[in-house]
Amino acid sequence: MALDDHPLIRIERGRQRLSVVPTLGAAVAAWQWLRDDGEVDLWRPWDGAAPDRYTFACFPLVPWSNRISGGGFEHEGRFYPVAPNRVSEPYPIHGDGWLQAWDCAQPSADTLVMTLESRRFDGDPYAYRAEHCLTLRESGMDQSLAVTHHGEHSMPYGLGLHPYFLRGRGTRIAAPVKGVWLSGDDPLPTRHTADFPATWNLSDAPADGVPIDNAYTGWSGEACITWPARGVRLDLRLPQLCENLAVPHEGYCLVYRPPAEQPFFCFEPITHPIDAFHLPGRPGLRVLETGQSMHLDLRWRFAAFDG
């Protein structure tokens, strides 16, 4: 199902099905494994009832991830205002690509490429071209997000992807990390620590527990989510992190573990922590000159899991 003004595009390969809605922020509506015993949602599926991207399976974060405080940011001696962009959020969040309509092409039977030409959307200071590419592979999917800066002056950029996962009995996350940014109620980062609160260490963390909405540092670029009750294992690998032998374990990820009444959680690969624009050294942000690009590449693979 899809909203009348926002057509759903679907591709299949083998025993996989992928559905996207390009005009709603290049969002993924569903990614499913078609097993003999029925469909298995690898990401939490969209119900087709509302255009809110927070109800989708996944959406791209460009040209920054998560929140920016202070009404904007300063770059090379100039202040760039950025206004809040979501009801109930006091800060601008997740860039502006997720709020725009993207174009979509299908260069092959198992690939969808969604593109966006953004020009200072809703007063934001960014001008860029973005590309969200999804390719179904044997027992998995390759996903990439890229951005090219088209503005006259250089700008700091960041990227992220925001998949949602269903929770279930015994669901666990395993993702080697070194530290976490603790936060206030905002939630903006207040202090970095390598001493994880109970159940926060992603080396082996439950998908249920006290709420988390925090960015982690020193991520290896690998993660594994297991659902014993559903018999599914989903592995994630970011080659640009895993294969960087010169600077290993220097990635960022974010976990959103909501209160128990919510049936989902999020594990977000990101290039920078929350409010990096106002952290010392602006960790993870990359300054792009006109015509320069950056990218985020993900390799998802799934398999049966017997616990």
PLY file of the C-alpha trace (Angstrom):
ply
format ascii 1.0
element vertex 307
property float x
property float y
property float z
element edge 306
property int vertex1
property int vertex2
end_header
0.00 0.00 0.00
1.15 3.59 -0.64
-0.30 7.05 -0.44
-1.95 8.18 -3.69
0.54 10.99 -4.35
3.59 8.89 -3.47
3.92 5.76 -5.58
5.77 2.75 -4.25
8.47 1.15 -6.40
9.32 -2.50 -5.84
12.08 -4.84 -7.00
12.77 -8.50 -6.24
15.72 -10.82 -6.46
15.55 -14.47 -5.58
13.80 -14.61 -2.24
14.06 -10.91 -1.45
11.70 -8.00 -1.96
12.55 -4.31 -1.62
10.08 -1.40 -1.77
10.87 2.32 -1.80
8.97 5.61 -1.94
11.31 8.09 -3.68
9.03 11.10 -3.28
9.11 10.72 0.51
12.77 11.40 1.15
14.12 8.36 -0.74
12.71 6.24 2.07
12.61 2.45 2.08
9.13 1.11 2.79
10.10 -2.55 3.32
12.92 -5.05 2.90
11.80 -8.65 3.20
13.18 -12.18 3.10
10.64 -14.52 1.52
11.15 -17.74 3.47
9.21 -20.96 3.09
7.39 -20.22 6.34
6.41 -16.68 5.29
7.76 -13.16 4.85
10.41 -11.97 7.30
10.86 -8.21 7.66
14.57 -7.42 7.88
13.70 -3.81 8.65
10.52 -2.62 10.32
8.01 -2.15 7.47
6.03 0.99 6.69
2.29 0.52 7.01
1.54 2.88 4.12
-0.73 5.03 6.26
1.28 8.22 6.83
4.04 10.18 5.06
6.08 10.58 8.27
9.56 9.22 7.48
9.90 8.10 11.10
7.37 5.36 10.31
9.39 3.94 7.40
11.89 1.11 7.26
14.88 3.36 6.52
15.70 6.82 5.17
18.93 8.67 4.28
20.44 11.47 6.37
22.04 14.21 4.26
23.77 16.71 4.41
24.16 16.00 8.14
23.02 13.46 10.72
20.99 14.05 13.86
20.75 17.40 15.69
22.43 20.80 15.34
22.19 23.14 18.33
22.67 26.89 18.56
20.34 27.81 15.70
22.98 26.83 13.16
26.77 26.76 12.89
29.78 28.86 12.03
32.11 28.00 9.18
35.09 30.04 7.98
34.00 33.12 9.86
30.38 33.09 8.77
27.32 31.96 10.71
24.86 29.76 8.83
21.39 29.61 10.42
19.51 26.31 10.31
15.90 26.23 11.51
14.11 23.36 13.30
12.51 21.05 10.74
10.31 18.61 12.67
7.34 19.18 14.97
8.26 18.56 18.64
12.01 18.81 17.86
13.67 21.99 19.17
16.69 21.50 16.88
17.07 20.87 13.15
17.56 17.14 12.68
18.82 14.69 10.03
19.55 17.23 7.32
16.96 18.11 4.70
17.16 15.31 2.13
14.60 13.27 4.04
12.07 16.10 3.64
12.29 16.29 -0.15
11.11 14.32 -3.18
13.82 12.34 -4.98
13.92 11.00 -8.53
14.29 7.26 -9.09
15.88 5.14 -11.80
16.30 1.38 -12.16
19.54 0.73 -14.05
19.16 -3.04 -13.61
16.56 -5.51 -12.39
18.02 -5.67 -8.87
19.07 -2.01 -8.39
17.31 1.25 -7.57
19.08 4.62 -7.65
17.35 7.65 -6.12
18.80 11.11 -6.72
18.18 14.59 -5.36
19.28 18.04 -6.51
18.87 20.24 -3.44
19.25 24.02 -3.53
19.04 25.61 -0.08
15.85 23.79 0.80
13.60 25.69 3.21
16.32 28.25 3.92
19.07 25.72 4.71
22.54 26.80 3.57
23.34 23.67 1.54
23.40 23.15 -2.23
24.21 19.58 -3.24
23.43 16.48 -5.26
22.72 13.27 -3.33
22.40 9.67 -4.48
20.86 6.78 -2.53
21.60 3.45 -4.21
20.16 0.05 -3.22
21.24 -3.21 -4.88
19.89 -6.62 -3.90
22.60 -9.26 -3.64
22.60 -12.95 -2.85
21.33 -13.08 0.75
21.61 -9.36 1.27
21.77 -5.83 -0.02
24.39 -3.20 -0.80
23.35 0.31 0.21
25.21 3.54 -0.46
24.65 7.22 0.15
26.76 9.87 -1.59
26.73 13.66 -1.68
28.47 16.18 -3.94
28.74 19.81 -2.85
27.45 22.34 -5.39
27.61 25.52 -3.34
29.90 28.42 -4.10
31.76 28.21 -0.78
33.02 25.19 1.11
30.69 23.59 3.68
30.94 20.90 6.39
29.05 17.72 5.52
27.99 14.50 7.19
25.98 11.45 6.20
23.95 8.73 7.83
21.37 6.02 7.26
18.43 5.47 9.59
17.13 1.88 9.49
14.48 0.70 11.95
14.40 -2.85 13.31
11.63 -4.81 14.97
12.24 -5.90 18.54
11.47 -9.38 19.77
12.28 -11.77 22.57
16.04 -12.08 22.93
16.96 -9.59 20.18
20.56 -8.45 20.57
23.03 -6.04 18.97
26.75 -6.73 18.64
28.90 -3.86 17.35
32.43 -3.25 18.68
32.76 0.33 19.96
35.19 2.19 22.23
33.12 4.97 23.78
29.84 6.85 23.89
28.71 10.45 24.13
26.43 10.84 27.14
23.76 13.50 26.89
21.21 15.57 28.71
17.47 15.47 28.13
17.84 17.32 24.79
19.47 14.87 23.88
22.67 16.80 23.05
26.08 15.38 23.98
27.55 16.57 27.27
30.41 14.17 28.05
32.35 11.43 26.29
33.23 8.27 28.21
34.61 4.78 27.72
32.76 3.61 30.85
29.48 2.35 29.46
26.32 2.45 31.56
24.78 -0.96 32.21
23.51 -2.67 29.00
24.98 0.13 26.82
28.14 -1.65 25.66
27.39 -2.63 22.07
29.84 -5.52 22.15
26.74 -7.45 23.23
23.68 -5.37 24.07
19.99 -6.23 24.35
17.53 -4.46 22.07
15.38 -3.95 25.18
16.47 -1.98 28.21
16.81 1.54 29.52
16.36 4.12 26.74
19.35 5.11 24.60
19.52 7.94 22.06
23.27 8.37 21.86
26.18 8.33 19.45
29.04 5.86 19.89
32.67 6.35 18.94
35.41 3.98 17.88
33.03 1.75 15.97
34.75 -0.98 13.97
32.33 -0.74 11.04
30.84 -4.16 11.74
27.58 -5.06 13.45
25.35 -8.08 13.93
21.70 -8.13 14.99
20.12 -11.43 15.99
16.48 -12.37 16.50
16.39 -15.86 18.12
12.59 -15.91 18.21
12.45 -15.26 14.45
15.50 -17.33 13.53
17.23 -14.46 11.73
20.69 -12.93 11.77
21.54 -9.67 9.99
25.17 -8.62 9.52
26.39 -5.16 8.56
29.81 -4.21 7.24
31.18 -0.82 6.15
34.21 -1.55 3.95
35.57 1.99 4.27
35.93 1.43 8.04
36.71 -2.29 8.19
39.42 -2.08 5.56
41.08 1.09 6.88
44.07 -0.58 8.51
45.82 2.75 9.09
43.06 4.05 11.39
41.01 1.06 12.62
37.94 1.38 14.82
37.36 5.06 14.14
33.76 5.01 13.00
30.57 6.39 14.52
27.17 4.83 15.01
24.03 5.79 16.87
21.58 3.64 18.81
18.01 4.62 19.53
16.55 2.20 22.05
13.11 3.63 22.94
10.97 2.73 25.94
9.71 -0.86 26.07
6.25 -0.06 24.71
7.75 0.77 21.32
8.14 -2.32 19.07
11.30 -1.12 17.33
14.86 0.12 17.81
17.42 1.82 15.54
21.07 1.19 14.78
22.31 4.03 12.58
25.63 4.09 10.69
26.72 7.74 10.69
29.84 9.70 9.78
29.78 12.02 12.81
28.29 12.21 16.32
25.28 14.26 17.41
25.86 18.03 17.18
29.37 17.54 15.81
29.14 21.13 14.51
29.58 22.31 18.12
31.93 19.63 19.49
35.70 20.25 19.80
37.37 19.52 16.49
34.01 18.85 14.80
34.62 15.08 14.79
33.60 13.23 11.66
32.43 16.25 9.67
34.11 16.69 6.30
34.56 20.05 4.64
33.77 19.81 0.93
34.82 22.31 -1.69
32.68 22.88 -4.77
32.46 19.64 -6.74
33.91 17.44 -3.98
32.04 14.38 -2.74
31.81 11.98 0.19
30.05 8.64 0.54
28.86 6.03 3.00
28.76 2.40 1.81
27.00 -0.44 3.62
26.92 -4.19 3.02
23.92 -5.98 4.61
23.81 -9.79 4.70
21.22 -12.05 6.35
21.06 -15.73 7.28
19.10 -18.20 9.35
19.97 -18.11 13.06
19.38 -21.02 15.43
20.40 -19.22 18.63
0 1
1 2
2 3
3 4
4 5
5 6
6 7
7 8
8 9
9 10
10 11
11 12
12 13
13 14
14 15
15 16
16 17
17 18
18 19
19 20
20 21
21 22
22 23
23 24
24 25
25 26
26 27
27 28
28 29
29 30
30 31
31 32
32 33
33 34
34 35
35 36
36 37
37 38
38 39
39 40
40 41
41 42
42 43
43 44
44 45
45 46
46 47
47 48
48 49
49 50
50 51
51 52
52 53
53 54
54 55
55 56
56 57
57 58
58 59
59 60
60 61
61 62
62 63
63 64
64 65
65 66
66 67
67 68
68 69
69 70
70 71
71 72
72 73
73 74
74 75
75 76
76 77
77 78
78 79
79 80
80 81
81 82
82 83
83 84
84 85
85 86
86 87
87 88
88 89
89 90
90 91
91 92
92 93
93 94
94 95
95 96
96 97
97 98
98 99
99 100
100 101
101 102
102 103
103 104
104 105
105 106
106 107
107 108
108 109
109 110
110 111
111 112
112 113
113 114
114 115
115 116
116 117
117 118
118 119
119 120
120 121
121 122
122 123
123 124
124 125
125 126
126 127
127 128
128 129
129 130
130 131
131 132
132 133
133 134
134 135
135 136
136 137
137 138
138 139
139 140
140 141
141 142
142 143
143 144
144 145
145 146
146 147
147 148
148 149
149 150
150 151
151 152
152 153
153 154
154 155
155 156
156 157
157 158
158 159
159 160
160 161
161 162
162 163
163 164
164 165
165 166
166 167
167 168
168 169
169 170
170 171
171 172
172 173
173 174
174 175
175 176
176 177
177 178
178 179
179 180
180 181
181 182
182 183
183 184
184 185
185 186
186 187
187 188
188 189
189 190
190 191
191 192
192 193
193 194
194 195
195 196
196 197
197 198
198 199
199 200
200 201
201 202
202 203
203 204
204 205
205 206
206 207
207 208
208 209
209 210
210 211
211 212
212 213
213 214
214 215
215 216
216 217
217 218
218 219
219 220
220 221
221 222
222 223
223 224
224 225
225 226
226 227
227 228
228 229
229 230
230 231
231 232
232 233
233 234
234 235
235 236
236 237
237 238
238 239
239 240
240 241
241 242
242 243
243 244
244 245
245 246
246 247
247 248
248 249
249 250
250 251
251 252
252 253
253 254
254 255
255 256
256 257
257 258
258 259
259 260
260 261
261 262
262 263
263 264
264 265
265 266
266 267
267 268
268 269
269 270
270 271
271 272
272 273
273 274
274 275
275 276
276 277
277 278
278 279
279 280
280 281
281 282
282 283
283 284
284 285
285 286
286 287
287 288
288 289
289 290
290 291
291 292
292 293
293 294
294 295
295 296
296 297
297 298
298 299
299 300
300 301
301 302
302 303
303 304
304 305
305 306
